[in-house]
Amino acid sequence: MNLIRKNNFWNLAGSIFPITIGLFSIPILLKTIGVERFGILTLIWTLIGYFSLFDFGIGRALTQGVAKGLASNSISDIYNLMYAGLKLTLITGFVGGLIMASLSHSLSFYWLNASPNLHLEIFYSILITSVGIPIVSYTSGLRGILEGYEDFQSINIIKIILGALNFMIPMLSALVLGSSLIYIAVGLLLTRILVLFLHFFYLNKTVRISRIYSKGKVIYRKTLLEVYKFGSWMTISNVLSSLMVNADRFLLSYLLGAATIAYYTVPFDLAIRALIVPAAFSATLFPRFSNLISSNPEEARNLLIISKHKMLKVMLCICGLIVLFSYQGLSFWINSDFANKSWLNLCILSLGIFFNGLSNLPYAFLQAYGKVKLTALLHMIEFVVYMIVLYLLVNTFGIAGAAYAFVIRVFIDYVLLNRYTKKINLH
């Protein structure tokens, strides 16, 4: 439990520090580049996150495989797995970058419904961003290995640096070079290159990169199939999950215009920061679940039950505070006019954040057990229902409709994940 507490501390630190930077920098960004450009910037951040899924779930597969390998002391298999996984992340990352580049024109000139004077600026920004997708994908594989070794201190030192730069670079770029999104995109690309080298540096302390590429070159077909199978279902789950998280802002931009989405994305991005606690806890527990399911199934089940009870209390406190101080917080942070247009959305979203936070633990448990196919199938069903509900509610209620649809989706997700977790027989 001491190791779990230590890892939780680092995971929380890695999430809280960037938020502190964001609270300071976002109002300056909004004032400097304007509401519409800021809305587009949030979409660029979203695209970076979404196309990072082109590691095809291999990062998560590496975490599970390394943790299980350490439990059985299968060192040679671990090297083989790491080599295969890293090679695949690089290939899939290039595919993701090409797809994003090919979509850049349509996104910029048609789909985002931005002001005509911004079309070319957005186009070049997305092209620059697409160059970073292979870097992000390969980095996720390196991070997956570090997580398998439960080296959360190193992971979160890097996360603190990345999170801070993600906010500081756009702000400094806007203040020094002007409001152009092109300069911001270049700065974010350079940030991703720095983060890649930091992962190399810290992973080398745990397991030398050169040994991975020398000892893991004999790729057994079974290893590749295992990584591919886990990663494929993980990719489906990740892609659909990310689509459901981000589809609302793109639909709002298309139906209501890019100038309006900041009144949804700012409270959403603020509310979703509450998920740092369950996300940190589940990230800590995922390799531990993977290890215990192989070595001590009963302890794995008990750890899940205890963790769920703790998380319920924490999420009640956090979401209750969000509701109580929604208007006052937005007024102080941005201004009263912005708060008048967005505080109700923040209250509605906080209910969804509550259920989403509680879902993190059963989700991590199912995937640690290897039930990635199950979580993918659940997300496939949820996606179809959610897209229909989202379109109908946005057309009916506008921005608030997107918030209602989010609550409905995450509640269904919470109920289904808990139901299937209870059905698993670990013996």
N, C-alpha and C positions, 0 to 999 in steps of 0.2 A: 504493500500500500504506500510506502514511502516513495518508491519510484513513481507510482501513479500520481501522487501529490506533486512531486517535483516536475513531472512532465506536464501536468495540468497548469502549474504556475507558468512554465515557459510558453505553453500554448496560449494562455490568456494574455501574457505580456506581448506575445507576437501579434495579437489582434487588437489589444487596447491602445498600444502606443500609436499605430497608424491612425486610429480613429481620432485621437487627440490632435494629431497634425491636421486631419481632415476638418475637424470642427473649427480650426483656426483659418485654414486656407480656402474652404469652399465659399464663405461669404465674400472674400476678396476676389475669387475667381468669377463669381456671379456678377459682381460689380464691374470687373475689368473687361470680361469678354461678352457679357450680356446673357440673358436668359436662354435665347435660342442656341447660341454657340455652346453654352454650358450643357444644354439638353443633348446636343450632338456629341459632346465630349463624353457624357455618361454612356451614350450608345457605343462609342469607341472603346471605352473601358469594358463594356458588356461584350463586344465582339472579341476583344483579347481573351476574356475569360471563356467565352463560348468556344472559340476555335482552339483553345488550349486543350479541349476535349479530344483533339486529334492525336492524343497519345493512345487513344482507343482503349482506355481503361487499364493500360499496361502498368502505369505507376501504382495503381491500387493492387494489381496482380503481383507486382514485385514486393509490395509491403507484406501481403499475405504469404507469398512463397518464401520470402526471407525469414519471416517470423516462424513459420512451420518448419523450415529447414534448420533453424537454430534450436527448435524444440527437440528435433530428432538428431541433431549434430551431423547433418548431411552437408558438409562444407563444399564438397566438389559439386553437388547439385546446385548449391547457392550460386557459385561462380558461373555455372552454365546458364542458370536462370537469368542472372544479371546481364550477362553478355547478350543473350537473345532479346531480353526486354529492351535494353538500351538501343540496340540496333533497330528494332521495330519502331521505337518512338521517333527516331530520326526520320525514318521512311514516311511514317504516317504524318509527321509534322510538315514535311515538304508537300504532301498531298493537301493538307489543310490550308497551307499558305497559298497554293495555286488556286484552290477553290475560292478562297476569300478574295484574291486578286481578280478573279474572273467575275465576281459579283460586284466589284467596287463601282463600276459605272452605273449599273441599275440601282444600287443602293443610293448613290449620290444624287442622281438626276431624276429619279422617279419615286422610289419606294419610301424615302424618309420625309417627303413632302416639306422640304426646307425652302427657305427663301432662295430665289434664283441666283442672287449674288454670292451665295455660299456653295453652290453646286461643285465648282471646280476645286475649291478649297477642301471640301469633304472628300472628293475623289482622290486627291493626292494623299490626304491623311490616311485613308483606308488602304491605299497601295503601300504606303510606308509601314503601316501596322501589319500588313500581310507578310512582310519580310521577317517579322519577329515570331511568327507562328512556329516554325521548326525549332527555334530557340526555346520557346515556352514549352513545347511538347517534350523535347529532350530533357529539359530541366525537371519536368514532372517525373521522369523516370529516375533521375538522380535523387530527387526528394523521396520517391517511393522506397528506394533502398535505405536511405537514412531513417525513414519511419520504421522499416522492418527491423532495424537495429535499435529502435526506440531512442534515437539520438535527437530528441526534441529540442534540446538546448541549441544545437547548431542550426536546426531547421528554423527556429524562431528568431535567432539572431539575424538570419537572412531575411526572414519575413518582416521583421521590424524595419530593416533597411529598405526593402522593396515597398512596403506600405507607406513609409515616409516619403520616398521619392515619387511614388505614384501621385501624391498630392502636391509635394513641393515643386517638382519639375514643371507641371502645368502652371502653377501660380507664378513662379519665377520667370518662366518663359513669357507669360502674359504681361508681367510688369516690366521686363527688360526689353523683349523683342516685339511686343505688340500682341494683339488678340488672335492672330492667325492660328488655326488648328494644326497647320503643317509643322510649325516649330514645336508645338506640343507633342505631336506624333513622333518626331525625330527624337525628342528627349525621352519619351517613353520607350522607344526602341533601344536607345543606349542604356537605359536602366535595366532592361531585360538581359542585355549582353553582360553587364556587370554581375547580375544575379546568377547567371550561368557559371561564371568563373568562381563566384563564392561557393556554389555547390560543389564544384570540382575541388576547391581548397578544403572544405570541411569533410567531404567524403573520403579524401585521401588520408585523413587522420584515422578513419575507421577501417577502410579497406582500400588499398591502392588501386587506382583506376587502371594502371598498367597491368596489374595482376588479373583484373577482370577480363581484359582483352587478350591476355596470354593464356590464362587457365580456362577461360570459358569458350574458347574457339571451337571446341568439339560440341556442336549443337545437336543434341539428340532430338529426334523427331518428336518423341513423347513430350519433351520440354516445350518445344514450340507449339504443339497442339494444346497443351495445358494453358500456356500463356494466351494463346489465340482464343481459346474457348472462354476463359475467364474474362479476358479483355473485351471480346466481342459483346457479350451480354452486359458487361460493365459500361461499354460505350453507348449501347442502346439506352440504358438507364440514365447515364449522365447526359446524353444529348437531349432526351425527352425532358428530364428534370430541368436542365438549363433552359430549354425552350419554354417550359411552363413558367419558369421564374422570370424570363425576359420578354416573352411574347407580348405581355401587356403593354410595355412601353413602346414597342414597335407598332402595335395596333393603334395605340393612342396617337402616335405620331401620324399614322396614315389617315385615321378617321378625323382627328381633331386638330392636327397641325403640330409641327415640332415646337412651336412657341409655347404650347400648353403643357408639355410633358414634364417640365421641371416641377410643377405643382404636385405631380405624382411621384416622380423619381426621387426627389429630395426627401420627402417623408418616408418613402419606401426604403431608400438606402440608409436612412437614419434608424428606422425600426429594425431593419434586418441586422444591424450591428448587435442587437440583443442576442443574436444567435451565436455570438462569439463564445459564449459560455458552453452551450451544448455541443457546438462544433469542436471546441478545444477538448472537451471531455471525451467525445466520441473518437476524435483523432488519437487521443491517448490510449483509449481502450481497444481500438481496432486491432493493432498488433498483439495486444494482450489477450483479447478474445481468440484470435487465430491460434496463439500459442496454447492457451488453456483448453480449447475445444479438442486439440490433439492430445494433450497430456493429462488434463484434469477437468472433464466435462461438467461435473457437479459444481466445481468452484466457478466455472464460467457462468453457469446459470445463476448462482447466488450473487455474483458480481453484477450481473445485469439487473436483478431485482433491486438490490441496494442502490444502484446508480439511478434507476428510474424514480425511486422515492425521493432521492435528493434533488433530482432535476425538476420534479413537479413543484417543490417548494421554491426553488430558485426562479423558475419561469413565472410563477404567480407574482412574486415580488417585483421582478423586472417589468413585466407587462402592465402591472397595476400602476407603477410609477410613470410609465409612458403615457397612459391614459390621463392620469391626474395632472401632468404637467405638459401636455401636448401643445396647447395654445401658448402658454407662457414661454415654453422652451423655444418654439419656432419664432416667436416675437423677439425674444432676446438674441437668438442666434442669427436670424435673417432680418426681418422687420415685421411690423404688425399687418401690413397689407398682404404679404406672403403668407403669414399665419392664418389670416381670415380665409384664404383660398385653399389651405392645405391641412389645417389641424384635424378636421373630421376624418380625412383620409388616413392620417396617422393613427387615430383611435381605432378605426376599423381594421387597419393592417396589424395593429398590436395583437388583436385576437388571433389572427392567422399565425403570427410569429409565435404565440404561445403553443399552439398545436404543432407547428413546424419544429420548434425546439424539442418538444417531447418525442418527436418521431426520430430524432437523430440516433438515439441509442438502439432501438430495435432494428433500425436500418443497418447500423454498423455490425450488429450481432448477426443478422442474416447473411451479410456479405462475408463476414469472417468465417461463417460456417460453410461458405461456398454457394449460397443460394442466390447468386447473381442473376440467374435466369428468372427466378421468382420475382425479384424486385424490378427487373426489366419488364416483365409481363404486366405487373401492377401499374407501372408507369405508362405503358402503352394504353391500357384501359383508361387511366386517369387523363391522359393527354387528349383523347378523343372527346371525353365528356367536358374537360376544361375549356377547350377551344370553342366549343359550341356555347357554353355558358358565358365565357368571356365576351364573345362577340355580341351576344344578346344583351348582357348587362351593360356593356360600354355604350351600345346604341340607346339603351333606355336611361341610364343614370349618368353617363359621361365618365369622368375620372373616378367618381365614387364606385361606379359599376365594376371597374377593374379591381378595386379593393375588395368588394364583395365576392367576386369570382375567386380571388386569391384565398380568402377565408374558407370558402366551400371546398376548394381543391385540397388544401393542407389538412382539413379535418378528415376528409375521406382517406387521405394518405395515412394519417395517424391511426385511424380505426383498423385499416387493412394490415398495416405493418405489425401492430400489436397482436392482432388475431393470429397471423401466421407464425409469429415468434413463439407464441404459447403452444403451437402444434408441433414444434420441432422436438424430436426424440433424440437426445444426445448420447444415449447408451447403445 
